């Protein structure tokens, strides 16, 4: 639905002006030279070569049918243990007996010997023990669990393994033996019930706390070893670059962390083929690289990696609830930090208009499946997983969407509503929702723009346009009154929430809004909370003076009204046919966060999953490079902090979008990212 206005710091990526510069180096870096052989199993070139067609699931397929992997009632905390030395397991179990709240246990066993989980772990819920190959150290088995989705439900994860680390004594810069290091981890992470309660209370008190490791275990750039290149190659999958001087990570691979820190690794699409053959290496492997990536993505998500001193300092601060650990009880109430609402596109069903304009059977999926990658590693076409190529005529689809959205903290959907001079278009989904008993909130944005063959909302090649002389805009409110009267309809301070995309397109808009309010009162709806989408004047935005236009506020619709700053076009190997705009997601994110702190209480901020309309415009598309679940979490969490000081009803944050598949703004699960964007949202909302 988004139609982009070209404004801000850049109009077009500088790719063509600079094309040819460093061409050979770029080709080698992207792995696009015929016959180029990857230097390492995890090289980006090898990853790209695996793309397309059927993908490896990233975990043993037999787990899909293993009944142990069906956790009916997950706890809030998971403990993940990798076992290579089975004789050390009893010591770990001794520490788990100290856990003060319910937890589920997942053991990956590479020892070749059987493991029995004791039955006297008081707070243990589900336990799963799986046999794994001795491949990828403790990292690949953990990644397998992540890729399977079994860790998705958990707020916090305690990661442990049977550690010996005899190599430590050979490093003069590292104090102590492997045994003393191991004991430090166990004491600092689970040394007593009081210790664990303090750790949980700290996570409850500080949403920016990402990883807690043992004393003296956080290390920096001097510990790149032979891993920097592997890290750079892997992070290209997330469209991330590194600053080598800013490396900070928890060495030793034992820590408490926010669920997202590990869950987000699903977006790397790691497989067994990415990991080195085991040869006793102490450096320069994918496992070592991922250990460092944990620190990098934690920071990218806007989270901190700390040692126990930081926890003790936090718990000693005035106002910290030392009983906050109770928040991780299985049945503890979840309190959202903000009301987060994604936009919802209904163009996934048969409609008579689209059958005429685009051919019989056209839906948004027709655009989505036809996209072609425009650079190396470009995720096109987008492919759904859990919900499939759905038809929104089906009640079961909307029920599944509501279940996904609700369990990840979303407050409801804002439906794009298409009304042209008295005619509803793409109206079946919301009408069927209104007629159903699905218990999930919703509201409406009147997407009052022209429909064009260029998918840009402008005035050329118009398929159907707005004509306010034919049917006055005042009558729109009568058309949607049945929805406003629905008990599920979303309200702000008791007022029905309704948004307008292009308000200044109506010359008499203040009078229109006044008529809407009067008619809504007369119909029994009560008061309205009318907000405008914050778009540029050329897109019929109202500017900063929304009150003069009879409005109650505005909502941000990223990337509208944010700077357009060129992305790294040279580095990614853009296709020579590209004639579009190639923009930086990171630059847009930063600009949005800077702007958010200046917004007034009724100016509601918004983030985007990404924007890339290649599916609609292919070589003339607008594409933002640099989106990944960790950066998205940093954006959303920052916007939530920006509204934290407002009255509860005005802590609204909007997301572009739930299902804008042809614009790549998709929260729904995909083959590349799984649920990771939803998990990032949940972490930000319920931290």
C-alpha positions as CSV (number, residue, x, y, z in Angstrom):
1,X,0.0,0.0,0.0
2,X,2.9,2.4,0.7
3,X,3.6,4.8,-2.1
4,X,7.0,6.5,-1.6
5,X,7.6,10.2,-2.0
6,X,11.2,11.0,-3.1
7,X,12.6,13.5,-0.6
8,X,15.3,13.9,2.0
9,X,19.1,13.6,1.7
10,X,19.2,11.4,-1.4
11,X,17.1,10.7,-4.4
12,X,18.9,7.8,-6.0
13,X,21.7,5.5,-5.1
14,X,25.0,6.5,-6.6
15,X,25.6,3.0,-8.1
16,X,25.7,4.1,-11.7
17,X,28.0,7.0,-11.2
18,X,30.5,4.8,-9.4
19,X,29.9,1.6,-11.4
20,X,33.0,-0.1,-12.5
21,X,35.0,1.1,-9.5
22,X,36.6,-1.8,-7.7
23,X,34.5,-4.1,-9.9
24,X,36.8,-7.1,-9.6
25,X,37.1,-6.7,-5.8
26,X,33.3,-6.5,-5.5
27,X,32.8,-9.5,-7.7
28,X,35.2,-11.6,-5.5
29,X,33.6,-10.3,-2.3
30,X,30.1,-11.2,-3.5
31,X,31.2,-14.6,-4.8
32,X,29.9,-13.8,-8.3
33,X,32.9,-14.8,-10.3
34,X,32.4,-18.0,-12.2
35,X,34.6,-20.7,-10.7
36,X,35.3,-18.7,-7.5
37,X,35.8,-21.1,-4.6
38,X,34.8,-20.1,-1.1
39,X,37.7,-19.9,1.3
40,X,35.7,-21.2,4.2
41,X,32.4,-23.2,4.5
42,X,30.6,-20.2,5.9
43,X,31.5,-17.8,3.1
44,X,28.8,-15.6,1.7
45,X,29.3,-17.0,-1.7
46,X,28.6,-20.5,-0.5
47,X,25.5,-19.3,1.2
48,X,24.2,-17.5,-1.9
49,X,24.9,-20.6,-4.0
50,X,22.6,-22.6,-1.7
51,X,19.7,-20.1,-2.1
52,X,16.8,-21.0,-4.3
53,X,14.7,-24.1,-4.5
54,X,14.3,-26.3,-1.5
55,X,16.3,-25.2,1.5
56,X,17.8,-27.4,4.3
57,X,15.8,-26.8,7.4
58,X,18.8,-26.3,9.6
59,X,18.0,-29.0,12.0
60,X,17.5,-32.8,11.9
61,X,14.2,-33.5,10.1
62,X,13.4,-36.3,12.5
63,X,12.8,-33.7,15.2
64,X,9.6,-32.7,13.3
65,X,8.0,-35.9,14.3
66,X,9.6,-36.4,17.7
67,X,6.8,-36.0,20.3
68,X,9.4,-34.6,22.8
69,X,9.5,-31.5,20.6
70,X,5.9,-30.7,21.2
71,X,6.0,-28.5,24.3
72,X,2.4,-27.9,25.2
73,X,2.9,-25.4,28.0
74,X,6.3,-23.7,27.8
75,X,7.8,-22.0,30.8
76,X,9.2,-18.4,30.5
77,X,12.8,-19.7,30.9
78,X,14.7,-22.3,28.9
79,X,18.0,-23.9,29.9
80,X,20.1,-25.2,27.0
81,X,23.0,-27.5,27.9
82,X,25.4,-29.1,25.4
83,X,27.0,-32.2,26.7
84,X,30.4,-33.5,25.5
85,X,31.7,-34.6,28.9
86,X,28.8,-36.6,30.4
87,X,30.7,-36.9,33.8
88,X,30.2,-33.2,34.3
89,X,26.4,-33.2,33.9
90,X,25.6,-34.0,37.6
91,X,27.4,-30.8,38.6
92,X,25.2,-28.8,36.2
93,X,22.0,-30.5,37.5
94,X,23.1,-29.5,41.1
95,X,23.0,-25.9,40.0
96,X,19.6,-26.3,38.2
97,X,18.1,-27.5,41.5
98,X,18.5,-23.9,42.7
99,X,16.2,-22.5,40.0
100,X,13.5,-20.5,41.8
101,X,10.9,-20.5,38.9
102,X,9.7,-23.0,36.3
103,X,12.0,-23.8,33.4
104,X,12.3,-26.2,30.5
105,X,15.5,-28.0,29.7
106,X,17.0,-28.9,26.4
107,X,20.1,-31.0,26.3
108,X,22.1,-31.7,23.1
109,X,24.2,-34.7,23.7
110,X,27.4,-35.3,21.6
111,X,29.0,-37.6,24.2
112,X,27.8,-40.9,22.7
113,X,26.6,-41.9,26.2
114,X,23.1,-41.8,27.6
115,X,22.0,-39.0,29.8
116,X,19.3,-39.2,32.4
117,X,17.7,-36.0,33.7
118,X,17.1,-36.4,37.4
119,X,13.5,-36.3,38.6
120,X,14.2,-34.1,41.6
121,X,14.5,-30.8,39.7
122,X,11.7,-29.1,41.5
123,X,10.8,-26.5,38.9
124,X,11.6,-28.5,35.8
125,X,8.7,-28.6,33.3
126,X,9.6,-30.2,30.0
127,X,12.9,-31.8,29.3
128,X,14.3,-32.8,25.9
129,X,17.5,-34.8,25.4
130,X,18.6,-35.3,21.8
131,X,21.6,-37.0,20.4
132,X,23.8,-34.9,18.1
133,X,27.0,-35.3,16.1
134,X,30.3,-33.9,17.4
135,X,30.2,-31.1,14.9
136,X,30.2,-27.4,15.5
137,X,31.1,-27.7,19.2
138,X,28.2,-26.4,21.4
139,X,27.3,-23.8,18.8
140,X,25.8,-25.9,15.9
141,X,23.6,-28.0,18.3
142,X,22.3,-24.8,19.8
143,X,21.7,-23.4,16.4
144,X,19.8,-26.6,15.5
145,X,17.5,-25.9,18.4
146,X,17.0,-22.3,17.4
147,X,16.2,-23.3,13.8
148,X,13.7,-25.8,14.9
149,X,11.7,-23.1,16.6
150,X,11.6,-24.9,19.9
151,X,13.3,-22.0,21.7
152,X,10.9,-19.4,20.3
153,X,8.5,-19.2,23.4
154,X,11.1,-18.3,25.9
155,X,11.8,-14.8,27.4
156,X,15.2,-15.8,28.9
157,X,17.7,-18.6,28.1
158,X,20.5,-19.9,30.3
159,X,23.1,-21.5,28.0
160,X,25.6,-23.9,29.6
161,X,27.8,-26.7,28.5
162,X,30.2,-29.3,30.0
163,X,33.3,-27.1,30.0
164,X,36.9,-28.1,30.5
165,X,38.9,-25.6,28.3
166,X,42.4,-27.0,29.0
167,X,43.8,-24.6,26.3
168,X,43.2,-21.7,28.6
169,X,46.4,-22.3,30.5
170,X,48.4,-21.8,27.3
171,X,47.2,-18.2,27.0
172,X,49.3,-15.9,29.1
173,X,46.7,-13.1,28.9
174,X,44.0,-15.3,30.4
175,X,44.0,-15.9,34.1
176,X,43.3,-19.3,35.7
177,X,42.8,-22.8,34.5
178,X,39.9,-24.3,32.6
179,X,38.6,-25.7,35.9
180,X,38.6,-22.4,37.7
181,X,37.0,-20.6,34.7
182,X,34.2,-23.2,34.6
183,X,33.6,-22.8,38.4
184,X,33.4,-19.0,37.9
185,X,30.7,-19.5,35.3
186,X,28.7,-21.8,37.6
187,X,29.0,-19.6,40.6
188,X,28.2,-16.3,38.8
189,X,25.3,-17.7,36.7
190,X,23.7,-20.2,39.1
191,X,25.7,-20.3,42.3
192,X,22.7,-20.0,44.6
193,X,19.0,-19.4,44.5
194,X,19.7,-15.8,45.6
195,X,22.1,-15.4,42.7
196,X,19.5,-16.6,40.2
197,X,16.8,-14.5,41.7
198,X,19.0,-11.4,41.5
199,X,19.8,-12.2,37.8
200,X,16.1,-12.6,37.0
201,X,15.2,-9.4,38.9
202,X,17.9,-7.5,36.9
203,X,16.5,-8.7,33.6
204,X,13.0,-7.7,34.7
205,X,14.2,-4.2,35.7
206,X,16.4,-3.4,32.7
207,X,14.9,-3.9,29.2
208,X,18.4,-3.1,27.7
209,X,20.1,-6.0,29.5
210,X,20.9,-8.5,26.8
211,X,23.5,-11.0,28.0
212,X,25.0,-11.7,31.4
213,X,28.2,-13.7,31.6
214,X,30.8,-14.6,34.2
215,X,33.3,-12.2,35.8
216,X,36.3,-11.4,33.5
217,X,34.7,-13.2,30.6
218,X,33.8,-10.2,28.4
219,X,36.6,-9.6,25.9
220,X,37.2,-7.3,23.0
221,X,39.0,-6.7,19.7
222,X,42.3,-8.3,20.9
223,X,40.4,-11.6,20.7
224,X,39.4,-11.5,17.0
225,X,42.0,-14.3,16.4
226,X,41.3,-15.8,13.0
227,X,37.6,-15.2,13.1
228,X,37.1,-11.6,11.7
229,X,36.7,-12.6,8.1
230,X,34.3,-15.5,8.9
231,X,32.2,-13.1,11.0
232,X,32.1,-10.5,8.2
233,X,31.0,-13.2,5.8
234,X,28.3,-14.5,8.1
235,X,26.9,-11.1,8.9
236,X,26.4,-10.3,5.3
237,X,23.4,-12.7,5.6
238,X,21.9,-10.1,8.0
239,X,23.0,-7.2,5.8
240,X,25.3,-6.1,8.7
241,X,28.8,-4.6,8.6
242,X,31.1,-4.7,11.6
243,X,33.5,-2.2,13.1
244,X,36.5,-4.4,14.0
245,X,37.5,-2.0,16.9
246,X,34.2,-2.4,18.6
247,X,34.2,-6.1,19.2
248,X,32.8,-7.1,22.6
249,X,31.5,-10.6,23.4
250,X,31.1,-13.1,26.1
251,X,33.9,-15.6,25.8
252,X,33.3,-19.2,27.0
253,X,29.8,-19.6,25.5
254,X,28.0,-19.8,28.9
255,X,25.6,-17.0,29.8
256,X,22.0,-15.8,30.5
257,X,20.5,-14.0,27.6
258,X,17.3,-12.5,26.3
259,X,15.5,-15.0,24.1
260,X,16.0,-12.9,21.0
261,X,19.8,-13.0,21.3
262,X,19.7,-16.7,20.4
263,X,16.3,-16.9,18.6
264,X,17.4,-14.3,16.1
265,X,20.2,-16.5,14.9
266,X,17.5,-18.3,12.8
267,X,17.9,-15.4,10.4
268,X,21.5,-16.5,9.6
269,X,20.1,-19.7,8.0
270,X,23.0,-21.7,9.4
271,X,23.4,-25.3,8.4
272,X,25.8,-28.1,9.2
273,X,27.6,-27.3,5.9
274,X,28.6,-23.9,7.3
275,X,30.6,-25.5,10.1
276,X,34.2,-26.8,10.0
277,X,35.1,-30.4,10.4
278,X,36.2,-31.1,14.0
279,X,40.0,-31.1,14.3
280,X,40.6,-29.8,17.8
281,X,40.7,-26.1,16.5
282,X,41.0,-23.4,19.1
283,X,40.3,-20.6,16.7
284,X,39.2,-19.7,13.2
285,X,36.0,-21.8,12.9
286,X,32.4,-21.0,12.4
287,X,31.7,-22.0,16.0
288,X,34.2,-19.4,17.2
289,X,32.8,-16.8,14.8
290,X,29.3,-17.3,16.0
291,X,30.5,-16.9,19.6
292,X,31.7,-13.4,18.6
293,X,28.5,-12.7,16.6
294,X,26.5,-13.2,19.8
295,X,28.2,-10.1,21.2
296,X,27.8,-8.1,17.9
297,X,24.1,-8.8,17.4
298,X,23.4,-8.2,21.1
299,X,24.7,-4.7,20.6
300,X,23.0,-4.3,17.3
301,X,19.7,-5.1,19.0
302,X,20.3,-2.2,21.4
303,X,21.1,-4.5,24.3
304,X,24.1,-4.8,26.6
305,X,26.5,-7.6,27.5
306,X,27.5,-7.4,31.2
307,X,29.2,-9.2,34.0
308,X,27.9,-9.7,37.6
309,X,29.1,-6.4,38.9
310,X,26.6,-4.6,36.7
311,X,23.8,-6.8,38.1
312,X,24.8,-6.0,41.7
313,X,24.9,-2.3,40.9
314,X,21.5,-2.4,39.3
315,X,19.9,-4.3,42.2
316,X,21.4,-1.8,44.6
317,X,19.8,1.2,42.8
318,X,16.8,2.8,44.4
319,X,13.5,1.7,43.1
320,X,14.7,-1.7,41.7
321,X,12.3,-4.4,42.6
322,X,14.3,-7.3,44.0
323,X,11.2,-9.4,43.7
324,X,11.1,-8.7,40.0
325,X,12.2,-12.3,39.4
326,X,8.6,-13.3,39.9
327,X,7.9,-11.8,36.5
328,X,9.3,-15.0,35.0
329,X,6.9,-17.3,36.8
330,X,5.0,-19.4,34.3
331,X,1.7,-17.6,34.8
332,X,3.0,-14.1,35.5
333,X,1.0,-11.4,33.8
334,X,2.6,-9.8,30.7
335,X,2.3,-6.1,30.6
336,X,3.0,-4.5,27.2
337,X,5.3,-1.4,27.3
338,X,3.3,0.1,24.4
339,X,0.3,-0.5,22.1
340,X,2.0,-1.7,18.9
341,X,-0.2,-1.9,15.8
342,X,1.0,-3.1,12.4
343,X,-0.7,-2.1,9.1
344,X,-2.6,-4.9,7.4
345,X,-3.1,-5.3,3.6
346,X,-6.3,-7.1,2.4
347,X,-5.2,-7.7,-1.2
348,X,-4.9,-11.5,-0.9
349,X,-8.2,-12.6,-2.3
350,X,-10.0,-12.6,-5.6
351,X,-11.7,-9.3,-6.5
352,X,-13.6,-8.3,-9.6
353,X,-11.6,-5.1,-10.1
354,X,-8.2,-6.8,-10.0
355,X,-9.5,-9.5,-12.4
356,X,-10.2,-6.8,-14.9
357,X,-7.1,-4.7,-14.4
358,X,-4.5,-7.4,-14.0
359,X,-6.1,-10.6,-15.2
360,X,-8.4,-13.2,-13.7
361,X,-7.1,-14.7,-10.5
362,X,-4.8,-11.8,-9.6
363,X,-3.9,-11.3,-6.0
364,X,-0.9,-9.7,-4.3
365,X,0.8,-13.1,-4.5
366,X,0.9,-12.7,-8.3
367,X,3.4,-9.9,-7.8
368,X,5.3,-11.5,-4.9
369,X,6.2,-14.8,-6.7
370,X,7.4,-13.0,-9.8
371,X,10.2,-11.0,-8.2
372,X,13.8,-11.6,-9.3
373,X,16.9,-10.9,-7.1
374,X,18.6,-7.6,-7.9
375,X,21.9,-8.2,-6.0
376,X,23.8,-11.1,-4.5
377,X,21.9,-12.5,-1.6
378,X,18.8,-10.4,-2.3
379,X,15.9,-12.2,-0.7
380,X,13.5,-12.3,-3.6
381,X,11.0,-13.7,-4.1
382,X,9.7,-13.6,-0.6
383,X,8.2,-16.9,0.4
384,X,5.8,-17.6,3.3
385,X,6.1,-20.6,5.6
386,X,3.5,-21.1,8.4
387,X,0.6,-19.3,6.8
388,X,1.4,-20.3,3.2
389,X,0.1,-18.4,0.1
390,X,-3.2,-17.8,1.8
391,X,-6.6,-16.5,0.7
392,X,-8.1,-13.9,3.0
393,X,-11.6,-15.1,2.2
394,X,-10.8,-17.9,4.6
395,X,-11.7,-17.4,8.3
396,X,-9.0,-19.8,9.3
397,X,-6.3,-17.6,7.9
398,X,-7.4,-14.6,9.8
399,X,-7.6,-16.7,13.0
400,X,-4.1,-18.0,12.5
401,X,-2.8,-14.4,11.9
402,X,-4.5,-13.2,15.0
403,X,-3.0,-16.1,17.0
404,X,0.5,-15.2,15.7
405,X,0.1,-11.5,16.4
406,X,-1.5,-11.9,19.8
407,X,1.1,-14.3,21.1
408,X,3.9,-11.9,20.1
409,X,2.4,-8.9,21.9
410,X,0.6,-7.0,19.1
411,X,-2.5,-5.1,20.1
412,X,-4.4,-5.4,16.9
413,X,-4.3,-4.7,13.1
414,X,-4.9,-1.4,11.3
415,X,-6.6,-2.5,8.1
416,X,-6.0,-0.5,4.9
417,X,-9.6,0.4,3.8
418,X,-10.3,1.2,0.2
419,X,-13.3,3.3,-0.5
420,X,-13.7,5.2,-3.8
421,X,-16.8,7.5,-4.1
422,X,-19.1,5.1,-2.4
423,X,-17.5,1.8,-3.7
424,X,-15.7,-0.6,-1.4
425,X,-12.7,-2.5,-2.9
426,X,-10.8,-5.4,-1.3
427,X,-13.5,-5.4,1.4
428,X,-14.1,-9.1,1.9
429,X,-11.6,-9.7,4.6
430,X,-12.8,-6.9,6.9
431,X,-16.4,-7.7,6.2
432,X,-15.9,-11.4,7.1
433,X,-13.9,-10.3,10.2
434,X,-16.9,-8.1,11.2
435,X,-19.2,-11.1,10.8
436,X,-17.0,-13.5,12.7
437,X,-16.5,-14.1,16.4
438,X,-12.7,-13.8,16.1
439,X,-11.6,-12.1,19.3
440,X,-8.8,-9.8,18.0
441,X,-8.9,-6.0,17.9
442,X,-8.7,-4.0,14.7
443,X,-9.0,-0.4,13.3
444,X,-9.0,1.3,9.9
445,X,-6.8,3.5,7.8
446,X,-8.7,5.0,4.9
447,X,-6.2,4.5,2.1
448,X,-7.6,7.4,0.0
449,X,-5.3,7.4,-2.9
450,X,-5.5,6.7,-6.6
451,X,-4.8,3.2,-7.8
452,X,-2.4,3.3,-10.7
453,X,-0.6,0.8,-12.9
454,X,2.7,2.1,-11.5
455,X,1.7,1.3,-7.9
456,X,2.6,4.8,-6.8
457,X,-0.6,6.5,-5.9
458,X,0.0,9.4,-8.3
459,X,-2.1,10.7,-11.2
460,X,-0.8,8.8,-14.2
461,X,-2.2,5.6,-15.5
462,X,-5.1,5.7,-13.0
463,X,-7.1,2.6,-12.6
464,X,-9.6,4.0,-10.1
465,X,-9.3,7.5,-8.5
466,X,-10.8,9.4,-5.7
467,X,-13.6,11.7,-6.8
468,X,-15.0,13.8,-3.9
469,X,-17.4,15.6,-6.1
470,X,-19.2,12.4,-7.0
471,X,-19.6,11.2,-3.4
472,X,-18.6,13.6,-0.7
473,X,-15.8,12.5,1.7
474,X,-18.2,13.2,4.6
475,X,-20.1,10.0,3.6
476,X,-17.0,7.8,4.2
477,X,-17.9,7.7,7.9
478,X,-21.3,6.2,7.2
479,X,-19.7,3.5,5.2
480,X,-17.4,2.4,8.0
481,X,-19.9,2.9,10.8
482,X,-20.7,-0.8,11.2
483,X,-17.0,-1.4,12.0
484,X,-16.7,1.5,14.4
485,X,-19.7,0.1,16.3
486,X,-18.0,-3.3,16.7
487,X,-16.9,-4.0,20.3
488,X,-13.5,-5.2,19.0
489,X,-12.8,-1.9,17.3
490,X,-9.7,-0.2,18.8
491,X,-10.1,2.9,20.9
492,X,-7.7,5.5,22.3
493,X,-9.0,7.0,25.6
494,X,-12.4,5.6,24.7
495,X,-12.4,7.2,21.3
496,X,-12.6,5.1,18.1
497,X,-9.3,5.2,16.3
498,X,-9.3,6.0,12.6
499,X,-6.5,7.1,10.3
500,X,-6.4,8.9,7.0
501,X,-3.6,8.4,4.5
502,X,-3.8,11.6,2.4
503,X,-6.0,14.1,4.2
504,X,-5.0,17.2,2.3
505,X,-6.3,15.6,-0.9
506,X,-9.7,16.9,0.4
507,X,-9.8,20.6,0.2
508,X,-12.3,21.0,3.0
509,X,-10.8,18.3,5.3
510,X,-11.5,20.2,8.6
511,X,-15.2,20.3,7.7
512,X,-15.1,16.6,6.7
513,X,-13.7,15.6,10.1
514,X,-16.2,17.7,11.9
515,X,-19.0,16.0,10.0
516,X,-17.5,12.6,10.8
517,X,-17.5,13.4,14.5
518,X,-21.1,14.6,14.5
519,X,-22.3,11.5,12.6
520,X,-20.4,9.1,14.8
521,X,-21.9,10.6,17.9
522,X,-25.4,10.3,16.4
523,X,-24.8,6.7,15.4
524,X,-23.8,5.7,18.9
525,X,-20.1,5.3,18.2
526,X,-19.2,8.2,20.6
527,X,-16.1,10.2,20.0
528,X,-13.5,9.6,17.3
529,X,-9.7,9.8,17.6
530,X,-8.8,10.8,14.0
531,X,-5.2,10.8,13.0
532,X,-3.4,11.5,9.7
533,X,-0.5,9.6,8.2
534,X,2.6,11.7,8.4
535,X,3.5,12.0,4.7
536,X,5.1,14.8,2.6
537,X,3.0,17.7,1.3
538,X,3.4,16.3,-2.2
539,X,1.6,13.2,-0.9
540,X,-1.2,15.4,0.5
541,X,0.1,15.4,4.1
542,X,-1.1,18.1,6.5
543,X,2.4,19.0,7.9
544,X,3.0,19.7,11.6
545,X,-0.2,21.7,12.2
546,X,-2.6,18.7,12.4
547,X,-4.9,20.4,14.9
548,X,-5.7,23.2,12.4
549,X,-7.0,20.4,10.2
550,X,-9.4,19.0,12.8
551,X,-7.2,16.1,13.7
552,X,-6.2,14.5,17.0
553,X,-2.7,13.5,16.0
554,X,-0.5,11.9,13.4
555,X,1.1,8.5,12.8
556,X,4.5,7.8,11.3
557,X,4.6,5.5,8.3
558,X,8.2,4.7,7.7
559,X,10.0,5.3,5.3
560,X,7.8,8.4,4.6
561,X,9.1,11.7,5.8
562,X,12.5,10.2,6.7
563,X,15.8,10.8,4.9
564,X,16.7,8.8,1.8
565,X,20.3,8.0,2.2
566,X,22.1,5.8,-0.3
567,X,23.0,2.2,0.8
568,X,26.2,0.3,-0.1
569,X,25.3,-0.2,-3.7
570,X,28.9,-1.0,-4.8
571,X,29.5,-3.6,-2.2
572,X,26.4,-5.8,-2.9
573,X,26.8,-6.2,-6.6
574,X,23.7,-4.6,-8.0
575,X,22.4,-6.1,-11.2
576,X,23.3,-4.0,-14.2
577,X,19.6,-3.6,-15.1
578,X,18.9,-1.8,-11.8
579,X,17.4,1.7,-12.3
580,X,15.8,2.1,-8.9
581,X,16.7,3.6,-5.5
582,X,19.0,1.7,-3.2
583,X,18.8,3.0,0.3
584,X,20.2,2.5,3.8
585,X,17.9,0.9,6.4
586,X,20.4,1.8,9.1
587,X,20.4,5.5,8.2
588,X,16.6,5.5,8.2
589,X,16.4,3.7,11.5
590,X,18.8,6.3,13.1
591,X,16.9,9.2,11.7
592,X,13.6,7.8,13.0
593,X,15.1,7.4,16.5
594,X,16.4,10.9,16.5
595,X,13.1,12.2,15.5
596,X,11.1,10.1,18.0
597,X,12.3,12.1,21.0
598,X,10.9,15.3,19.5
599,X,7.4,14.0,18.9
600,X,4.5,15.4,21.0
601,X,2.1,13.1,22.9
602,X,-0.3,12.6,20.0
603,X,2.3,12.2,17.3
604,X,2.8,8.5,17.2
605,X,6.1,7.0,15.9
606,X,6.5,4.1,13.5
607,X,9.1,1.6,12.3
608,X,9.3,-0.6,9.3
609,X,10.4,-4.2,8.9
610,X,12.0,-3.0,5.6
611,X,10.9,-1.5,2.3
612,X,11.6,-3.2,-1.0
613,X,9.0,-3.1,-3.8
614,X,11.0,-5.2,-6.3
615,X,8.0,-7.5,-6.5
616,X,6.0,-4.6,-8.0
617,X,8.6,-2.6,-9.9
618,X,11.6,-4.9,-10.3
619,X,14.5,-2.9,-11.8
620,X,12.9,0.5,-11.0
621,X,12.2,-0.4,-7.4
622,X,12.9,1.4,-4.1
623,X,14.8,-0.9,-1.8
624,X,16.2,-0.4,1.7
625,X,19.3,-2.5,2.5
626,X,20.4,-3.4,6.1
627,X,17.2,-4.8,7.7
628,X,17.5,-7.7,10.1
629,X,15.6,-8.8,13.3
630,X,18.3,-7.3,15.6
631,X,18.3,-3.9,14.0
632,X,14.5,-4.0,13.9
633,X,14.4,-4.7,17.6
634,X,16.7,-1.7,18.3
635,X,14.3,0.5,16.2
636,X,11.1,-0.6,17.9
637,X,12.6,-0.7,21.4
638,X,13.8,2.9,20.8
639,X,10.4,4.1,19.8
640,X,8.8,2.4,22.8
641,X,11.3,4.2,25.1
642,X,10.3,7.5,23.3
643,X,6.7,7.1,24.2
644,X,7.3,5.6,27.7
645,X,6.6,8.9,29.5
646,X,3.2,9.4,28.0
647,X,-0.2,8.4,29.4
648,X,-0.7,4.7,28.8
649,X,-3.4,5.3,26.1
650,X,-1.0,7.4,24.0
651,X,1.9,4.9,24.0
652,X,1.1,3.9,20.4
653,X,3.7,2.7,18.0
654,X,2.9,1.7,14.4
655,X,4.7,-0.9,12.2
656,X,4.9,-1.1,8.5
657,X,3.7,-3.8,8.1
658,X,2.0,-7.1,9.0
659,X,1.7,-8.5,5.4
660,X,2.9,-6.0,2.8
661,X,4.6,-8.9,0.9
662,X,5.2,-7.1,-2.4
663,X,6.9,-4.3,-0.4
664,X,8.9,-6.8,1.8
665,X,7.4,-5.2,4.9
666,X,6.4,-8.5,6.4
667,X,6.1,-9.7,10.0
668,X,4.6,-13.0,9.0
669,X,7.0,-15.9,9.0
670,X,9.2,-16.4,5.9
671,X,11.7,-18.9,4.6
672,X,14.6,-16.6,5.2
673,X,13.7,-15.2,8.6
674,X,11.2,-17.5,10.1
675,X,9.5,-15.8,13.1
676,X,12.5,-13.7,14.0
677,X,10.9,-10.3,13.3
678,X,7.9,-11.3,15.4
679,X,10.2,-12.4,18.1
680,X,12.0,-9.1,18.0
681,X,8.7,-7.3,18.4
682,X,7.7,-9.5,21.3
683,X,11.0,-8.8,23.0
684,X,10.6,-5.1,22.7
685,X,7.0,-5.1,23.8
686,X,7.2,-7.4,26.8
687,X,10.8,-6.8,28.0
